[in-house]
Amino acid sequence: MDAIKITEYAQALYRAHGDRAEAEAARKARGCEEKGDAAQAEDWRAVQAAVRSQRGALQK
């Protein structure tokens, strides 16, 4: 997934879940890992990091 898509997913996830968005992305990553889909899990980990970054920027 490219950086633009990651940012878009992170923003949408944050709008939908608020402060729980990072945890939701982590849950989705774990689910992908359990299914053996490493590439999708990596994408969700990137979304998780983007949510964390965005959330930090919003709190300043």
PDB file of N, CA, C and O in Angstrom:
ATOM      1  N   MET A   1       0.863  -1.168   0.000  1.00  0.00           N
ATOM      2  CA  MET A   1       0.000   0.000   0.000  1.00  0.00           C
ATOM      3  C   MET A   1       0.911   1.232   0.000  1.00  0.00           C
ATOM      4  O   MET A   1       1.896   1.283   0.736  1.00  0.00           O
ATOM      5  N   ASP A   2       0.575   2.212  -0.822  1.00  0.00           N
ATOM      6  CA  ASP A   2       1.417   3.399  -0.884  1.00  0.00           C
ATOM      7  C   ASP A   2       1.108   4.355   0.271  1.00  0.00           C
ATOM      8  O   ASP A   2       0.107   4.203   0.971  1.00  0.00           O
ATOM      9  N   ALA A   3       1.979   5.330   0.452  1.00  0.00           N
ATOM     10  CA  ALA A   3       1.882   6.253   1.586  1.00  0.00           C
ATOM     11  C   ALA A   3       0.575   7.041   1.591  1.00  0.00           C
ATOM     12  O   ALA A   3       0.020   7.315   2.655  1.00  0.00           O
ATOM     13  N   ILE A   4       0.090   7.400   0.431  1.00  0.00           N
ATOM     14  CA  ILE A   4      -1.162   8.163   0.360  1.00  0.00           C
ATOM     15  C   ILE A   4      -2.329   7.321   0.853  1.00  0.00           C
ATOM     16  O   ILE A   4      -3.161   7.799   1.623  1.00  0.00           O
ATOM     17  N   LYS A   5      -2.394   6.069   0.410  1.00  0.00           N
ATOM     18  CA  LYS A   5      -3.468   5.179   0.862  1.00  0.00           C
ATOM     19  C   LYS A   5      -3.382   4.937   2.371  1.00  0.00           C
ATOM     20  O   LYS A   5      -4.404   4.915   3.057  1.00  0.00           O
ATOM     21  N   ILE A   6      -2.184   4.760   2.874  1.00  0.00           N
ATOM     22  CA  ILE A   6      -2.000   4.546   4.313  1.00  0.00           C
ATOM     23  C   ILE A   6      -2.553   5.738   5.081  1.00  0.00           C
ATOM     24  O   ILE A   6      -3.275   5.568   6.063  1.00  0.00           O
ATOM     25  N   THR A   7      -2.214   6.942   4.635  1.00  0.00           N
ATOM     26  CA  THR A   7      -2.703   8.154   5.292  1.00  0.00           C
ATOM     27  C   THR A   7      -4.217   8.247   5.215  1.00  0.00           C
ATOM     28  O   THR A   7      -4.866   8.609   6.196  1.00  0.00           O
ATOM     29  N   GLU A   8      -4.785   7.926   4.062  1.00  0.00           N
ATOM     30  CA  GLU A   8      -6.237   7.964   3.903  1.00  0.00           C
ATOM     31  C   GLU A   8      -6.920   6.963   4.827  1.00  0.00           C
ATOM     32  O   GLU A   8      -7.920   7.289   5.468  1.00  0.00           O
ATOM     33  N   TYR A   9      -6.383   5.738   4.899  1.00  0.00           N
ATOM     34  CA  TYR A   9      -6.945   4.726   5.798  1.00  0.00           C
ATOM     35  C   TYR A   9      -6.841   5.182   7.248  1.00  0.00           C
ATOM     36  O   TYR A   9      -7.783   5.022   8.024  1.00  0.00           O
ATOM     37  N   ALA A  10      -5.696   5.747   7.610  1.00  0.00           N
ATOM     38  CA  ALA A  10      -5.496   6.208   8.987  1.00  0.00           C
ATOM     39  C   ALA A  10      -6.496   7.304   9.348  1.00  0.00           C
ATOM     40  O   ALA A  10      -7.069   7.293  10.437  1.00  0.00           O
ATOM     41  N   GLN A  11      -6.701   8.235   8.445  1.00  0.00           N
ATOM     42  CA  GLN A  11      -7.658   9.318   8.703  1.00  0.00           C
ATOM     43  C   GLN A  11      -9.076   8.778   8.830  1.00  0.00           C
ATOM     44  O   GLN A  11      -9.816   9.178   9.729  1.00  0.00           O
ATOM     45  N   ALA A  12      -9.453   7.878   7.939  1.00  0.00           N
ATOM     46  CA  ALA A  12     -10.795   7.301   7.993  1.00  0.00           C
ATOM     47  C   ALA A  12     -10.992   6.494   9.276  1.00  0.00           C
ATOM     48  O   ALA A  12     -12.049   6.559   9.905  1.00  0.00           O
ATOM     49  N   LEU A  13      -9.980   5.744   9.650  1.00  0.00           N
ATOM     50  CA  LEU A  13     -10.059   4.940  10.871  1.00  0.00           C
ATOM     51  C   LEU A  13     -10.194   5.841  12.097  1.00  0.00           C
ATOM     52  O   LEU A  13     -10.954   5.540  13.018  1.00  0.00           O
ATOM     53  N   TYR A  14      -9.452   6.944  12.102  1.00  0.00           N
ATOM     54  CA  TYR A  14      -9.526   7.876  13.226  1.00  0.00           C
ATOM     55  C   TYR A  14     -10.893   8.548  13.291  1.00  0.00           C
ATOM     56  O   TYR A  14     -11.444   8.740  14.375  1.00  0.00           O
ATOM     57  N   ARG A  15     -11.441   8.904  12.131  1.00  0.00           N
ATOM     58  CA  ARG A  15     -12.785   9.503  12.117  1.00  0.00           C
ATOM     59  C   ARG A  15     -13.823   8.513  12.643  1.00  0.00           C
ATOM     60  O   ARG A  15     -14.749   8.892  13.360  1.00  0.00           O
ATOM     61  N   ALA A  16     -13.658   7.246  12.280  1.00  0.00           N
ATOM     62  CA  ALA A  16     -14.636   6.225  12.672  1.00  0.00           C
ATOM     63  C   ALA A  16     -14.489   5.785  14.128  1.00  0.00           C
ATOM     64  O   ALA A  16     -15.485   5.510  14.796  1.00  0.00           O
ATOM     65  N   HIS A  17     -13.244   5.718  14.624  1.00  0.00           N
ATOM     66  CA  HIS A  17     -13.002   5.124  15.936  1.00  0.00           C
ATOM     67  C   HIS A  17     -12.393   6.073  16.962  1.00  0.00           C
ATOM     68  O   HIS A  17     -12.248   5.704  18.127  1.00  0.00           O
ATOM     69  N   GLY A  18     -12.040   7.269  16.558  1.00  0.00           N
ATOM     70  CA  GLY A  18     -11.464   8.232  17.499  1.00  0.00           C
ATOM     71  C   GLY A  18     -10.204   7.675  18.145  1.00  0.00           C
ATOM     72  O   GLY A  18      -9.340   7.123  17.465  1.00  0.00           O
ATOM     73  N   ASP A  19     -10.109   7.823  19.444  1.00  0.00           N
ATOM     74  CA  ASP A  19      -8.913   7.392  20.179  1.00  0.00           C
ATOM     75  C   ASP A  19      -8.677   5.890  20.133  1.00  0.00           C
ATOM     76  O   ASP A  19      -7.590   5.432  20.486  1.00  0.00           O
ATOM     77  N   ARG A  20      -9.654   5.124  19.712  1.00  0.00           N
ATOM     78  CA  ARG A  20      -9.509   3.669  19.613  1.00  0.00           C
ATOM     79  C   ARG A  20      -8.971   3.235  18.244  1.00  0.00           C
ATOM     80  O   ARG A  20      -8.802   2.039  18.005  1.00  0.00           O
ATOM     81  N   ALA A  21      -8.702   4.177  17.354  1.00  0.00           N
ATOM     82  CA  ALA A  21      -8.277   3.855  15.990  1.00  0.00           C
ATOM     83  C   ALA A  21      -6.970   3.078  15.959  1.00  0.00           C
ATOM     84  O   ALA A  21      -6.835   2.123  15.195  1.00  0.00           O
ATOM     85  N   GLU A  22      -6.014   3.473  16.775  1.00  0.00           N
ATOM     86  CA  GLU A  22      -4.730   2.767  16.779  1.00  0.00           C
ATOM     87  C   GLU A  22      -4.910   1.315  17.224  1.00  0.00           C
ATOM     88  O   GLU A  22      -4.323   0.406  16.637  1.00  0.00           O
ATOM     89  N   ALA A  23      -5.708   1.105  18.242  1.00  0.00           N
ATOM     90  CA  ALA A  23      -5.980  -0.251  18.718  1.00  0.00           C
ATOM     91  C   ALA A  23      -6.727  -1.064  17.660  1.00  0.00           C
ATOM     92  O   ALA A  23      -6.486  -2.261  17.510  1.00  0.00           O
ATOM     93  N   GLU A  24      -7.619  -0.421  16.939  1.00  0.00           N
ATOM     94  CA  GLU A  24      -8.367  -1.107  15.875  1.00  0.00           C
ATOM     95  C   GLU A  24      -7.426  -1.542  14.750  1.00  0.00           C
ATOM     96  O   GLU A  24      -7.549  -2.652  14.231  1.00  0.00           O
ATOM     97  N   ALA A  25      -6.498  -0.680  14.378  1.00  0.00           N
ATOM     98  CA  ALA A  25      -5.526  -1.043  13.345  1.00  0.00           C
ATOM     99  C   ALA A  25      -4.659  -2.204  13.821  1.00  0.00           C
ATOM    100  O   ALA A  25      -4.344  -3.101  13.038  1.00  0.00           O
ATOM    101  N   ALA A  26      -4.272  -2.197  15.091  1.00  0.00           N
ATOM    102  CA  ALA A  26      -3.474  -3.295  15.651  1.00  0.00           C
ATOM    103  C   ALA A  26      -4.270  -4.599  15.634  1.00  0.00           C
ATOM    104  O   ALA A  26      -3.724  -5.661  15.337  1.00  0.00           O
ATOM    105  N   ARG A  27      -5.554  -4.513  15.951  1.00  0.00           N
ATOM    106  CA  ARG A  27      -6.416  -5.703  15.932  1.00  0.00           C
ATOM    107  C   ARG A  27      -6.507  -6.281  14.524  1.00  0.00           C
ATOM    108  O   ARG A  27      -6.432  -7.495  14.335  1.00  0.00           O
ATOM    109  N   LYS A  28      -6.669  -5.408  13.548  1.00  0.00           N
ATOM    110  CA  LYS A  28      -6.750  -5.862  12.156  1.00  0.00           C
ATOM    111  C   LYS A  28      -5.423  -6.490  11.718  1.00  0.00           C
ATOM    112  O   LYS A  28      -5.420  -7.489  10.999  1.00  0.00           O
ATOM    113  N   ALA A  29      -4.307  -5.914  12.145  1.00  0.00           N
ATOM    114  CA  ALA A  29      -2.990  -6.468  11.801  1.00  0.00           C
ATOM    115  C   ALA A  29      -2.830  -7.862  12.400  1.00  0.00           C
ATOM    116  O   ALA A  29      -2.358  -8.779  11.727  1.00  0.00           O
ATOM    117  N   ARG A  30      -3.220  -8.021  13.659  1.00  0.00           N
ATOM    118  CA  ARG A  30      -3.131  -9.339  14.303  1.00  0.00           C
ATOM    119  C   ARG A  30      -3.996 -10.362  13.579  1.00  0.00           C
ATOM    120  O   ARG A  30      -3.588 -11.507  13.384  1.00  0.00           O
ATOM    121  N   GLY A  31      -5.193  -9.941  13.183  1.00  0.00           N
ATOM    122  CA  GLY A  31      -6.081 -10.844  12.464  1.00  0.00           C
ATOM    123  C   GLY A  31      -5.462 -11.306  11.152  1.00  0.00           C
ATOM    124  O   GLY A  31      -5.571 -12.478  10.791  1.00  0.00           O
ATOM    125  N   CYS A  32      -4.825 -10.409  10.451  1.00  0.00           N
ATOM    126  CA  CYS A  32      -4.154 -10.770   9.194  1.00  0.00           C
ATOM    127  C   CYS A  32      -2.988 -11.714   9.459  1.00  0.00           C
ATOM    128  O   CYS A  32      -2.776 -12.674   8.719  1.00  0.00           O
ATOM    129  N   GLU A  33      -2.234 -11.435  10.518  1.00  0.00           N
ATOM    130  CA  GLU A  33      -1.109 -12.304  10.866  1.00  0.00           C
ATOM    131  C   GLU A  33      -1.587 -13.712  11.188  1.00  0.00           C
ATOM    132  O   GLU A  33      -0.969 -14.695  10.779  1.00  0.00           O
ATOM    133  N   GLU A  34      -2.690 -13.804  11.922  1.00  0.00           N
ATOM    134  CA  GLU A  34      -3.236 -15.117  12.276  1.00  0.00           C
ATOM    135  C   GLU A  34      -3.697 -15.897  11.046  1.00  0.00           C
ATOM    136  O   GLU A  34      -3.659 -17.128  11.028  1.00  0.00           O
ATOM    137  N   LYS A  35      -4.128 -15.171  10.026  1.00  0.00           N
ATOM    138  CA  LYS A  35      -4.554 -15.811   8.778  1.00  0.00           C
ATOM    139  C   LYS A  35      -3.373 -16.096   7.855  1.00  0.00           C
ATOM    140  O   LYS A  35      -3.537 -16.720   6.806  1.00  0.00           O
ATOM    141  N   GLY A  36      -2.189 -15.640   8.245  1.00  0.00           N
ATOM    142  CA  GLY A  36      -1.006 -15.869   7.428  1.00  0.00           C
ATOM    143  C   GLY A  36      -0.810 -14.844   6.320  1.00  0.00           C
ATOM    144  O   GLY A  36      -0.011 -15.062   5.409  1.00  0.00           O
ATOM    145  N   ASP A  37      -1.524 -13.741   6.387  1.00  0.00           N
ATOM    146  CA  ASP A  37      -1.418 -12.699   5.366  1.00  0.00           C
ATOM    147  C   ASP A  37      -0.461 -11.613   5.848  1.00  0.00           C
ATOM    148  O   ASP A  37      -0.886 -10.566   6.338  1.00  0.00           O
ATOM    149  N   ALA A  38       0.828 -11.876   5.702  1.00  0.00           N
ATOM    150  CA  ALA A  38       1.861 -10.976   6.210  1.00  0.00           C
ATOM    151  C   ALA A  38       1.842  -9.618   5.516  1.00  0.00           C
ATOM    152  O   ALA A  38       2.069  -8.595   6.161  1.00  0.00           O
ATOM    153  N   ALA A  39       1.576  -9.594   4.227  1.00  0.00           N
ATOM    154  CA  ALA A  39       1.575  -8.326   3.497  1.00  0.00           C
ATOM    155  C   ALA A  39       0.457  -7.406   3.993  1.00  0.00           C
ATOM    156  O   ALA A  39       0.672  -6.211   4.200  1.00  0.00           O
ATOM    157  N   GLN A  40      -0.724  -7.968   4.179  1.00  0.00           N
ATOM    158  CA  GLN A  40      -1.850  -7.172   4.678  1.00  0.00           C
ATOM    159  C   GLN A  40      -1.590  -6.724   6.113  1.00  0.00           C
ATOM    160  O   GLN A  40      -1.930  -5.600   6.483  1.00  0.00           O
ATOM    161  N   ALA A  41      -0.992  -7.593   6.920  1.00  0.00           N
ATOM    162  CA  ALA A  41      -0.655  -7.230   8.296  1.00  0.00           C
ATOM    163  C   ALA A  41       0.332  -6.068   8.311  1.00  0.00           C
ATOM    164  O   ALA A  41       0.216  -5.155   9.129  1.00  0.00           O
ATOM    165  N   GLU A  42       1.294  -6.108   7.411  1.00  0.00           N
ATOM    166  CA  GLU A  42       2.275  -5.022   7.325  1.00  0.00           C
ATOM    167  C   GLU A  42       1.580  -3.706   6.964  1.00  0.00           C
ATOM    168  O   GLU A  42       1.923  -2.655   7.505  1.00  0.00           O
ATOM    169  N   ASP A  43       0.616  -3.761   6.063  1.00  0.00           N
ATOM    170  CA  ASP A  43      -0.142  -2.560   5.710  1.00  0.00           C
ATOM    171  C   ASP A  43      -0.871  -2.000   6.930  1.00  0.00           C
ATOM    172  O   ASP A  43      -0.861  -0.792   7.164  1.00  0.00           O
ATOM    173  N   TRP A  44      -1.503  -2.882   7.705  1.00  0.00           N
ATOM    174  CA  TRP A  44      -2.232  -2.423   8.890  1.00  0.00           C
ATOM    175  C   TRP A  44      -1.286  -1.876   9.948  1.00  0.00           C
ATOM    176  O   TRP A  44      -1.651  -0.952  10.675  1.00  0.00           O
ATOM    177  N   ARG A  45      -0.080  -2.424  10.051  1.00  0.00           N
ATOM    178  CA  ARG A  45       0.915  -1.876  10.988  1.00  0.00           C
ATOM    179  C   ARG A  45       1.322  -0.471  10.547  1.00  0.00           C
ATOM    180  O   ARG A  45       1.540   0.405  11.385  1.00  0.00           O
ATOM    181  N   ALA A  46       1.425  -0.256   9.238  1.00  0.00           N
ATOM    182  CA  ALA A  46       1.740   1.078   8.723  1.00  0.00           C
ATOM    183  C   ALA A  46       0.589   2.046   9.019  1.00  0.00           C
ATOM    184  O   ALA A  46       0.825   3.201   9.373  1.00  0.00           O
ATOM    185  N   VAL A  47      -0.646   1.578   8.875  1.00  0.00           N
ATOM    186  CA  VAL A  47      -1.806   2.405   9.207  1.00  0.00           C
ATOM    187  C   VAL A  47      -1.787   2.726  10.695  1.00  0.00           C
ATOM    188  O   VAL A  47      -2.054   3.861  11.090  1.00  0.00           O
ATOM    189  N   GLN A  48      -1.477   1.744  11.512  1.00  0.00           N
ATOM    190  CA  GLN A  48      -1.393   1.954  12.961  1.00  0.00           C
ATOM    191  C   GLN A  48      -0.372   3.045  13.283  1.00  0.00           C
ATOM    192  O   GLN A  48      -0.653   3.932  14.089  1.00  0.00           O
ATOM    193  N   ALA A  49       0.788   2.993  12.675  1.00  0.00           N
ATOM    194  CA  ALA A  49       1.820   4.001  12.900  1.00  0.00           C
ATOM    195  C   ALA A  49       1.354   5.380  12.429  1.00  0.00           C
ATOM    196  O   ALA A  49       1.645   6.389  13.071  1.00  0.00           O
ATOM    197  N   ALA A  50       0.636   5.420  11.314  1.00  0.00           N
ATOM    198  CA  ALA A  50       0.133   6.692  10.801  1.00  0.00           C
ATOM    199  C   ALA A  50      -0.920   7.283  11.744  1.00  0.00           C
ATOM    200  O   ALA A  50      -0.950   8.494  11.960  1.00  0.00           O
ATOM    201  N   VAL A  51      -1.770   6.440  12.296  1.00  0.00           N
ATOM    202  CA  VAL A  51      -2.764   6.911  13.271  1.00  0.00           C
ATOM    203  C   VAL A  51      -2.051   7.490  14.484  1.00  0.00           C
ATOM    204  O   VAL A  51      -2.410   8.560  14.975  1.00  0.00           O
ATOM    205  N   ARG A  52      -1.041   6.778  14.962  1.00  0.00           N
ATOM    206  CA  ARG A  52      -0.276   7.247  16.130  1.00  0.00           C
ATOM    207  C   ARG A  52       0.347   8.608  15.829  1.00  0.00           C
ATOM    208  O   ARG A  52       0.321   9.506  16.670  1.00  0.00           O
ATOM    209  N   SER A  53       0.900   8.755  14.646  1.00  0.00           N
ATOM    210  CA  SER A  53       1.529  10.013  14.246  1.00  0.00           C
ATOM    211  C   SER A  53       0.507  11.132  14.151  1.00  0.00           C
ATOM    212  O   SER A  53       0.750  12.238  14.633  1.00  0.00           O
ATOM    213  N   GLN A  54      -0.629  10.854  13.535  1.00  0.00           N
ATOM    214  CA  GLN A  54      -1.672  11.859  13.389  1.00  0.00           C
ATOM    215  C   GLN A  54      -2.240  12.248  14.749  1.00  0.00           C
ATOM    216  O   GLN A  54      -2.478  13.425  15.020  1.00  0.00           O
ATOM    217  N   ARG A  55      -2.450  11.272  15.580  1.00  0.00           N
ATOM    218  CA  ARG A  55      -3.009  11.540  16.902  1.00  0.00           C
ATOM    219  C   ARG A  55      -2.069  12.427  17.699  1.00  0.00           C
ATOM    220  O   ARG A  55      -2.505  13.352  18.383  1.00  0.00           O
ATOM    221  N   GLY A  56      -0.777  12.142  17.608  1.00  0.00           N
ATOM    222  CA  GLY A  56       0.217  12.960  18.290  1.00  0.00           C
ATOM    223  C   GLY A  56       0.199  14.382  17.790  1.00  0.00           C
ATOM    224  O   GLY A  56       0.338  15.315  18.581  1.00  0.00           O
ATOM    225  N   ALA A  57       0.031  14.573  16.488  1.00  0.00           N
ATOM    226  CA  ALA A  57      -0.024  15.913  15.915  1.00  0.00           C
ATOM    227  C   ALA A  57      -1.279  16.652  16.379  1.00  0.00           C
ATOM    228  O   ALA A  57      -1.243  17.866  16.583  1.00  0.00           O
ATOM    229  N   LEU A  58      -2.379  15.934  16.545  1.00  0.00           N
ATOM    230  CA  LEU A  58      -3.625  16.555  16.982  1.00  0.00           C
ATOM    231  C   LEU A  58      -3.574  16.959  18.455  1.00  0.00           C
ATOM    232  O   LEU A  58      -4.285  17.878  18.861  1.00  0.00           O
ATOM    233  N   GLN A  59      -2.756  16.298  19.253  1.00  0.00           N
ATOM    234  CA  GLN A  59      -2.712  16.557  20.684  1.00  0.00           C
ATOM    235  C   GLN A  59      -1.816  17.725  21.036  1.00  0.00           C
ATOM    236  O   GLN A  59      -1.839  18.192  22.175  1.00  0.00           O
ATOM    237  N   LYS A  60      -1.033  18.205  20.099  1.00  0.00           N
ATOM    238  CA  LYS A  60      -0.102  19.307  20.391  1.00  0.00           C
ATOM    239  C   LYS A  60      -0.777  20.648  20.333  1.00  0.00           C
ATOM    240  O   LYS A  60      -0.132  21.674  20.554  1.00  0.00           O
TER     241      LYS A  60
END
